[in-house]
Amino acid sequence: MGNLTASSFLVALSGIVIVFIMLAVLCLMIPLISKVVLAFEKPQINNRVAPTTRPKPEQKPNATGVSGEVALIDVDEKTAACIMAIVSHETGIPLSELIFKSIKAI
């Protein structure tokens, strides 16, 4: 190993102390910067103008009389209903307009 003297020990110790002081400063600065940024963003959010007129959604015919059989393969009815609801939500297509032929567990 090298020659360990008092001056080399002080240099190493001062380096470690400086690193920990800088970490403490960063821990204090991050919340402060976050609060400053949020203070500037809030007026921008509050100054938004809501549209006065909304476009009317297209009227689609309701298919309330649609009935059909869904083949459930190794899936219970509750799970199948959840899958159908998720597919409807993710695609944005109303459940009454979707046609499921079979649902199979993989």
PyMOL commands that place a pseudoatom at each C-alpha (Angstrom):
pseudoatom trace, name=CA, resn=MET, resi=1, chain=A, elem=C, hetatm=0, pos=[0.000, 0.000, 0.000]
pseudoatom trace, name=CA, resn=GLY, resi=2, chain=A, elem=C, hetatm=0, pos=[1.186, 3.531, -0.237]
pseudoatom trace, name=CA, resn=ASN, resi=3, chain=A, elem=C, hetatm=0, pos=[2.673, 5.741, 2.340]
pseudoatom trace, name=CA, resn=LEU, resi=4, chain=A, elem=C, hetatm=0, pos=[-0.231, 6.936, 4.524]
pseudoatom trace, name=CA, resn=THR, resi=5, chain=A, elem=C, hetatm=0, pos=[0.573, 10.332, 5.916]
pseudoatom trace, name=CA, resn=ALA, resi=6, chain=A, elem=C, hetatm=0, pos=[-1.463, 12.853, 7.852]
pseudoatom trace, name=CA, resn=SER, resi=7, chain=A, elem=C, hetatm=0, pos=[-1.807, 15.155, 4.848]
pseudoatom trace, name=CA, resn=SER, resi=8, chain=A, elem=C, hetatm=0, pos=[-3.164, 12.387, 2.584]
pseudoatom trace, name=CA, resn=PHE, resi=9, chain=A, elem=C, hetatm=0, pos=[-5.623, 11.397, 5.301]
pseudoatom trace, name=CA, resn=LEU, resi=10, chain=A, elem=C, hetatm=0, pos=[-6.841, 15.017, 5.576]
pseudoatom trace, name=CA, resn=VAL, resi=11, chain=A, elem=C, hetatm=0, pos=[-7.246, 15.273, 1.783]
pseudoatom trace, name=CA, resn=ALA, resi=12, chain=A, elem=C, hetatm=0, pos=[-9.356, 12.098, 1.700]
pseudoatom trace, name=CA, resn=LEU, resi=13, chain=A, elem=C, hetatm=0, pos=[-11.408, 13.195, 4.703]
pseudoatom trace, name=CA, resn=SER, resi=14, chain=A, elem=C, hetatm=0, pos=[-12.039, 16.647, 3.243]
pseudoatom trace, name=CA, resn=GLY, resi=15, chain=A, elem=C, hetatm=0, pos=[-13.162, 15.040, -0.043]
pseudoatom trace, name=CA, resn=ILE, resi=16, chain=A, elem=C, hetatm=0, pos=[-15.677, 12.831, 1.760]
pseudoatom trace, name=CA, resn=VAL, resi=17, chain=A, elem=C, hetatm=0, pos=[-16.953, 15.784, 3.807]
pseudoatom trace, name=CA, resn=ILE, resi=18, chain=A, elem=C, hetatm=0, pos=[-17.400, 17.910, 0.673]
pseudoatom trace, name=CA, resn=VAL, resi=19, chain=A, elem=C, hetatm=0, pos=[-19.369, 15.120, -1.036]
pseudoatom trace, name=CA, resn=PHE, resi=20, chain=A, elem=C, hetatm=0, pos=[-21.731, 14.751, 1.929]
pseudoatom trace, name=CA, resn=ILE, resi=21, chain=A, elem=C, hetatm=0, pos=[-22.195, 18.522, 2.194]
pseudoatom trace, name=CA, resn=MET, resi=22, chain=A, elem=C, hetatm=0, pos=[-23.103, 18.714, -1.493]
pseudoatom trace, name=CA, resn=LEU, resi=23, chain=A, elem=C, hetatm=0, pos=[-25.584, 15.845, -1.090]
pseudoatom trace, name=CA, resn=ALA, resi=24, chain=A, elem=C, hetatm=0, pos=[-27.225, 17.698, 1.803]
pseudoatom trace, name=CA, resn=VAL, resi=25, chain=A, elem=C, hetatm=0, pos=[-27.429, 20.876, -0.289]
pseudoatom trace, name=CA, resn=LEU, resi=26, chain=A, elem=C, hetatm=0, pos=[-29.046, 18.934, -3.132]
pseudoatom trace, name=CA, resn=CYS, resi=27, chain=A, elem=C, hetatm=0, pos=[-31.570, 17.419, -0.719]
pseudoatom trace, name=CA, resn=LEU, resi=28, chain=A, elem=C, hetatm=0, pos=[-32.560, 20.928, 0.333]
pseudoatom trace, name=CA, resn=MET, resi=29, chain=A, elem=C, hetatm=0, pos=[-32.565, 22.402, -3.175]
pseudoatom trace, name=CA, resn=ILE, resi=30, chain=A, elem=C, hetatm=0, pos=[-34.806, 19.828, -4.863]
pseudoatom trace, name=CA, resn=PRO, resi=31, chain=A, elem=C, hetatm=0, pos=[-37.976, 20.621, -2.837]
pseudoatom trace, name=CA, resn=LEU, resi=32, chain=A, elem=C, hetatm=0, pos=[-37.241, 24.346, -3.105]
pseudoatom trace, name=CA, resn=ILE, resi=33, chain=A, elem=C, hetatm=0, pos=[-36.931, 24.212, -6.899]
pseudoatom trace, name=CA, resn=SER, resi=34, chain=A, elem=C, hetatm=0, pos=[-40.062, 22.067, -7.085]
pseudoatom trace, name=CA, resn=LYS, resi=35, chain=A, elem=C, hetatm=0, pos=[-42.076, 24.654, -5.134]
pseudoatom trace, name=CA, resn=VAL, resi=36, chain=A, elem=C, hetatm=0, pos=[-40.799, 27.482, -7.334]
pseudoatom trace, name=CA, resn=VAL, resi=37, chain=A, elem=C, hetatm=0, pos=[-41.714, 25.615, -10.520]
pseudoatom trace, name=CA, resn=LEU, resi=38, chain=A, elem=C, hetatm=0, pos=[-45.182, 24.754, -9.188]
pseudoatom trace, name=CA, resn=ALA, resi=39, chain=A, elem=C, hetatm=0, pos=[-45.733, 28.399, -8.234]
pseudoatom trace, name=CA, resn=PHE, resi=40, chain=A, elem=C, hetatm=0, pos=[-45.098, 29.423, -11.846]
pseudoatom trace, name=CA, resn=GLU, resi=41, chain=A, elem=C, hetatm=0, pos=[-47.232, 26.633, -13.323]
pseudoatom trace, name=CA, resn=LYS, resi=42, chain=A, elem=C, hetatm=0, pos=[-50.383, 27.196, -11.236]
pseudoatom trace, name=CA, resn=PRO, resi=43, chain=A, elem=C, hetatm=0, pos=[-51.286, 30.567, -12.795]
pseudoatom trace, name=CA, resn=GLN, resi=44, chain=A, elem=C, hetatm=0, pos=[-51.009, 29.018, -16.246]
pseudoatom trace, name=CA, resn=ILE, resi=45, chain=A, elem=C, hetatm=0, pos=[-53.426, 26.255, -15.308]
pseudoatom trace, name=CA, resn=ASN, resi=46, chain=A, elem=C, hetatm=0, pos=[-55.915, 28.677, -13.742]
pseudoatom trace, name=CA, resn=ASN, resi=47, chain=A, elem=C, hetatm=0, pos=[-55.822, 31.021, -16.752]
pseudoatom trace, name=CA, resn=ARG, resi=48, chain=A, elem=C, hetatm=0, pos=[-57.159, 28.418, -19.157]
pseudoatom trace, name=CA, resn=VAL, resi=49, chain=A, elem=C, hetatm=0, pos=[-60.408, 29.384, -20.809]
pseudoatom trace, name=CA, resn=ALA, resi=50, chain=A, elem=C, hetatm=0, pos=[-63.060, 26.724, -21.040]
pseudoatom trace, name=CA, resn=PRO, resi=51, chain=A, elem=C, hetatm=0, pos=[-64.710, 26.422, -24.452]
pseudoatom trace, name=CA, resn=THR, resi=52, chain=A, elem=C, hetatm=0, pos=[-68.160, 27.971, -24.477]
pseudoatom trace, name=CA, resn=THR, resi=53, chain=A, elem=C, hetatm=0, pos=[-69.667, 25.517, -26.914]
pseudoatom trace, name=CA, resn=ARG, resi=54, chain=A, elem=C, hetatm=0, pos=[-68.958, 21.856, -27.123]
pseudoatom trace, name=CA, resn=PRO, resi=55, chain=A, elem=C, hetatm=0, pos=[-69.398, 19.914, -30.301]
pseudoatom trace, name=CA, resn=LYS, resi=56, chain=A, elem=C, hetatm=0, pos=[-72.282, 17.484, -30.111]
pseudoatom trace, name=CA, resn=PRO, resi=57, chain=A, elem=C, hetatm=0, pos=[-71.281, 13.832, -30.255]
pseudoatom trace, name=CA, resn=GLU, resi=58, chain=A, elem=C, hetatm=0, pos=[-72.547, 11.856, -33.174]
pseudoatom trace, name=CA, resn=GLN, resi=59, chain=A, elem=C, hetatm=0, pos=[-75.694, 9.953, -32.409]
pseudoatom trace, name=CA, resn=LYS, resi=60, chain=A, elem=C, hetatm=0, pos=[-75.221, 6.279, -33.078]
pseudoatom trace, name=CA, resn=PRO, resi=61, chain=A, elem=C, hetatm=0, pos=[-78.103, 3.864, -33.134]
pseudoatom trace, name=CA, resn=ASN, resi=62, chain=A, elem=C, hetatm=0, pos=[-78.385, 1.853, -29.948]
pseudoatom trace, name=CA, resn=ALA, resi=63, chain=A, elem=C, hetatm=0, pos=[-78.200, -1.859, -30.433]
pseudoatom trace, name=CA, resn=THR, resi=64, chain=A, elem=C, hetatm=0, pos=[-80.078, -2.727, -27.270]
pseudoatom trace, name=CA, resn=GLY, resi=65, chain=A, elem=C, hetatm=0, pos=[-81.818, -5.687, -28.859]
pseudoatom trace, name=CA, resn=VAL, resi=66, chain=A, elem=C, hetatm=0, pos=[-78.602, -7.503, -29.740]
pseudoatom trace, name=CA, resn=SER, resi=67, chain=A, elem=C, hetatm=0, pos=[-78.288, -10.898, -28.204]
pseudoatom trace, name=CA, resn=GLY, resi=68, chain=A, elem=C, hetatm=0, pos=[-75.859, -13.651, -28.852]
pseudoatom trace, name=CA, resn=GLU, resi=69, chain=A, elem=C, hetatm=0, pos=[-73.895, -16.465, -27.409]
pseudoatom trace, name=CA, resn=VAL, resi=70, chain=A, elem=C, hetatm=0, pos=[-70.288, -16.132, -26.358]
pseudoatom trace, name=CA, resn=ALA, resi=71, chain=A, elem=C, hetatm=0, pos=[-68.288, -19.330, -26.164]
pseudoatom trace, name=CA, resn=LEU, resi=72, chain=A, elem=C, hetatm=0, pos=[-66.417, -19.268, -22.846]
pseudoatom trace, name=CA, resn=ILE, resi=73, chain=A, elem=C, hetatm=0, pos=[-63.490, -21.673, -22.900]
pseudoatom trace, name=CA, resn=ASP, resi=74, chain=A, elem=C, hetatm=0, pos=[-61.942, -22.193, -19.442]
pseudoatom trace, name=CA, resn=VAL, resi=75, chain=A, elem=C, hetatm=0, pos=[-63.202, -18.739, -18.344]
pseudoatom trace, name=CA, resn=ASP, resi=76, chain=A, elem=C, hetatm=0, pos=[-65.916, -17.972, -15.815]
pseudoatom trace, name=CA, resn=GLU, resi=77, chain=A, elem=C, hetatm=0, pos=[-68.620, -15.404, -16.556]
pseudoatom trace, name=CA, resn=LYS, resi=78, chain=A, elem=C, hetatm=0, pos=[-67.225, -12.754, -14.209]
pseudoatom trace, name=CA, resn=THR, resi=79, chain=A, elem=C, hetatm=0, pos=[-63.804, -12.832, -15.880]
pseudoatom trace, name=CA, resn=ALA, resi=80, chain=A, elem=C, hetatm=0, pos=[-65.400, -12.741, -19.333]
pseudoatom trace, name=CA, resn=ALA, resi=81, chain=A, elem=C, hetatm=0, pos=[-67.462, -9.696, -18.340]
pseudoatom trace, name=CA, resn=CYS, resi=82, chain=A, elem=C, hetatm=0, pos=[-64.311, -7.946, -17.110]
pseudoatom trace, name=CA, resn=ILE, resi=83, chain=A, elem=C, hetatm=0, pos=[-62.489, -8.726, -20.353]
pseudoatom trace, name=CA, resn=MET, resi=84, chain=A, elem=C, hetatm=0, pos=[-65.381, -7.394, -22.419]
pseudoatom trace, name=CA, resn=ALA, resi=85, chain=A, elem=C, hetatm=0, pos=[-65.522, -4.199, -20.351]
pseudoatom trace, name=CA, resn=ILE, resi=86, chain=A, elem=C, hetatm=0, pos=[-61.769, -3.666, -20.696]
pseudoatom trace, name=CA, resn=VAL, resi=87, chain=A, elem=C, hetatm=0, pos=[-61.877, -4.173, -24.468]
pseudoatom trace, name=CA, resn=SER, resi=88, chain=A, elem=C, hetatm=0, pos=[-64.768, -1.725, -24.721]
pseudoatom trace, name=CA, resn=HIS, resi=89, chain=A, elem=C, hetatm=0, pos=[-62.971, 0.870, -22.612]
pseudoatom trace, name=CA, resn=GLU, resi=90, chain=A, elem=C, hetatm=0, pos=[-59.599, 0.561, -24.358]
pseudoatom trace, name=CA, resn=THR, resi=91, chain=A, elem=C, hetatm=0, pos=[-61.038, 0.717, -27.884]
pseudoatom trace, name=CA, resn=GLY, resi=92, chain=A, elem=C, hetatm=0, pos=[-63.613, 3.395, -27.079]
pseudoatom trace, name=CA, resn=ILE, resi=93, chain=A, elem=C, hetatm=0, pos=[-66.338, 1.327, -28.731]
pseudoatom trace, name=CA, resn=PRO, resi=94, chain=A, elem=C, hetatm=0, pos=[-69.543, 0.977, -26.705]
pseudoatom trace, name=CA, resn=LEU, resi=95, chain=A, elem=C, hetatm=0, pos=[-70.141, -2.513, -25.392]
pseudoatom trace, name=CA, resn=SER, resi=96, chain=A, elem=C, hetatm=0, pos=[-73.464, -2.679, -27.226]
pseudoatom trace, name=CA, resn=GLU, resi=97, chain=A, elem=C, hetatm=0, pos=[-71.618, -2.376, -30.563]
pseudoatom trace, name=CA, resn=LEU, resi=98, chain=A, elem=C, hetatm=0, pos=[-69.026, -5.087, -29.919]
pseudoatom trace, name=CA, resn=ILE, resi=99, chain=A, elem=C, hetatm=0, pos=[-69.632, -8.697, -30.887]
pseudoatom trace, name=CA, resn=PHE, resi=100, chain=A, elem=C, hetatm=0, pos=[-67.708, -11.344, -28.994]
pseudoatom trace, name=CA, resn=LYS, resi=101, chain=A, elem=C, hetatm=0, pos=[-67.688, -14.826, -30.476]
pseudoatom trace, name=CA, resn=SER, resi=102, chain=A, elem=C, hetatm=0, pos=[-65.498, -16.609, -27.940]
pseudoatom trace, name=CA, resn=ILE, resi=103, chain=A, elem=C, hetatm=0, pos=[-63.245, -15.903, -24.996]
pseudoatom trace, name=CA, resn=LYS, resi=104, chain=A, elem=C, hetatm=0, pos=[-60.515, -18.410, -24.250]
pseudoatom trace, name=CA, resn=ALA, resi=105, chain=A, elem=C, hetatm=0, pos=[-58.071, -18.534, -21.345]
pseudoatom trace, name=CA, resn=ILE, resi=106, chain=A, elem=C, hetatm=0, pos=[-54.491, -18.806, -22.497]
for i in range(1, 106): cmd.bond("trace and resi %d" % i, "trace and resi %d" % (i + 1))
show_as sticks, trace
zoom trace
